[in-house]
Amino acid sequence: MSFINYMAREINCKIVYYGPGLCGKTTNLQYIYERTNPSAKGKLISLATETERTLFFDFLPLNLGEIRGFKARFQLYTVPGQVFYDASRKLILKGVDGVVFVADSQYERTEANIESLENLRTNLSEQGYQLDKLPYVVQYNKRDLPNVADVAELRELLNPTNVPDFEGVARTGVGVFDTLKAVAKLVLTELRKGGGA
Amino acid sequence: MARDQQMVMYEEEFNQIQFVVDKLVKDANAKVVFIVDKNGQLIAASGDVENLDTTSLASLTAGNIAATGGMAKLLREDEFATQFHEGTKQNVHIQLVGNRVILVVIFDARSSLGLVRLRVKKASEELNRIFEALLKKVQEPGADTPFAEISDEDIDNLFND
């Protein structure tokens, strides 16, 4: 949950990128890191295996600017997508303020998307959260590949509640910042309600 | 499992915490002392922090504590409240305080593990008291969020780059 620091005049929020293995969560963070002004970002930390698969998490701190005299700081995390890293995924969801579900648009990853979304719901509820009550957006990634499902089809499967969703090509940055802005806006809106997510 | 409570830091408590942290740097002959909440957010730091990436360290410390906590659960332990990492030049002592915040002490050959453990124990008790009082204060009615007044325009302005 968000951390309001009156002393430092800061508000800290945690956003987690979730999704099946190789869907592009880390690629989203890498793109954000590359395209963000050095003064507005910290180091991108990746706890990954030698083959660059996320082992525990990636972490990127961002300063989005000031809101009502408070610095808005967002900490972006990814989870490891591979099924057997479930214990780690649970840990990273602790204290989450907003979730981005990154779906892999390729037909053959349909099952993996559904399974990962189910896993997200389960792991959130174990922490006392409900996905439908959290600031939450969906990104249909890899739209540049030839074998992708229609967005309408993906939406029906992965976004039945109609949260904000975006088409993305994280490798080249398409949709990456739109996705981030959308989730950040939802988090700040939630904060206004005093929910603190 | 219940969600953790919202973390808020006020000037009064921050000053008390900073005092404890500053004192611990001196008492333990430490290079750096910092406090992180379990979600990875830095609360206070003291000592030789200028050339240190405290934001990243805070996040990694929290990840470390979370992973150790996960191990404890599997082994049916409540928690492993203390961790010690020994390096060639520097060492890190990590202590979970009140199952809520993490106290990290970085020290070198000018100090010793025994001294650090002793001083951390005392500081932990003080910090526990401060954080308990702080959490009570946050729960009191009337502790409103300063963000109730945020307008859509304020939020949009953040993204006009």
Contacts between the chains, C-beta under 8 A, distances in Angstrom:
chain1	res1	chain2	res2	distance
A	1	B	3	7.0
A	1	B	4	6.6
A	1	B	5	7.7
A	1	B	6	5.1
A	1	B	7	7.0
A	1	B	39	7.3
A	2	B	6	6.9
A	2	B	7	7.9
A	3	B	6	7.9
A	3	B	7	4.4
A	3	B	8	7.5
A	3	B	9	7.4
A	3	B	37	6.4
A	3	B	39	7.1
A	3	B	41	4.6
A	4	B	6	7.6
A	4	B	7	7.5
A	4	B	8	4.8
A	4	B	9	7.1
A	4	B	145	7.0
A	4	B	146	7.3
A	4	B	147	8.0
A	5	B	8	7.8
A	5	B	9	4.4
A	5	B	14	7.6
A	5	B	43	7.8
A	6	B	8	7.2
A	6	B	9	6.1
A	6	B	10	5.1
A	6	B	11	6.1
A	6	B	14	7.7
A	6	B	146	7.8
A	7	B	9	5.6
A	7	B	10	7.0
A	7	B	11	5.0
A	7	B	14	3.9
A	7	B	15	7.9
A	8	B	9	7.6
A	8	B	14	8.0
A	11	B	147	7.3
A	12	B	41	4.8
A	14	B	39	6.0
A	14	B	40	7.4
A	42	B	53	6.9
A	42	B	55	4.8
A	42	B	56	6.2
A	43	B	53	5.9
A	43	B	55	7.9
A	43	B	56	5.1
A	45	B	56	5.4
A	45	B	59	6.8
A	45	B	60	6.8
A	47	B	63	7.3
A	56	B	63	6.1
A	56	B	67	7.1
A	57	B	63	6.3
A	59	B	40	7.8
A	59	B	56	7.1
A	59	B	59	4.7
A	59	B	60	7.7
A	59	B	63	8.0
A	61	B	55	4.9
A	61	B	56	7.6
A	61	B	59	7.5
A	64	B	158	5.1
A	64	B	159	7.6
A	65	B	157	7.7
A	65	B	158	4.9
A	66	B	158	7.9
A	67	B	147	7.6
A	67	B	150	6.4
A	67	B	154	5.3
A	67	B	155	7.1
A	67	B	157	7.8
A	67	B	158	5.9
A	68	B	146	6.5
A	68	B	147	6.7
A	68	B	149	6.7
A	68	B	150	6.1
A	68	B	154	6.3
A	70	B	146	7.0
A	70	B	147	7.7
A	72	B	158	6.2
A	75	B	40	6.6
A	75	B	41	7.4
A	75	B	59	6.8
A	87	B	70	5.4
A	88	B	67	7.3
A	88	B	70	7.8
A	90	B	70	7.5
A	91	B	63	7.4
A	91	B	66	4.0
A	91	B	67	6.5
A	91	B	69	7.6
A	91	B	70	5.7
A	92	B	63	7.8
A	92	B	66	7.6
A	94	B	4	7.3
A	94	B	38	6.9
A	94	B	39	6.2
A	94	B	66	6.5
A	95	B	4	6.2
A	95	B	37	8.0
A	95	B	38	7.1
A	95	B	39	3.3
A	95	B	40	7.7
A	126	B	1	6.1
A	127	B	1	6.1
A	127	B	3	6.4
A	128	B	1	5.5
A	128	B	2	5.2
A	128	B	3	3.9
A	129	B	3	6.5
A	181	B	159	5.1
A	184	B	158	7.5
A	184	B	159	7.6
A	185	B	155	5.4
A	185	B	156	8.0
A	185	B	159	7.5
A	188	B	147	7.5
A	188	B	150	6.5
A	188	B	155	5.0
A	188	B	158	7.6
A	189	B	150	8.0
A	189	B	155	6.8
A	191	B	145	6.6
A	191	B	147	4.6
A	191	B	150	7.1
A	192	B	145	7.7
A	192	B	147	5.2
A	192	B	148	6.1
A	192	B	149	7.8
A	192	B	150	4.6
A	194	B	144	6.7
A	194	B	145	4.4
A	194	B	147	7.5
A	194	B	148	6.0
A	196	B	6	4.0
A	196	B	145	7.0
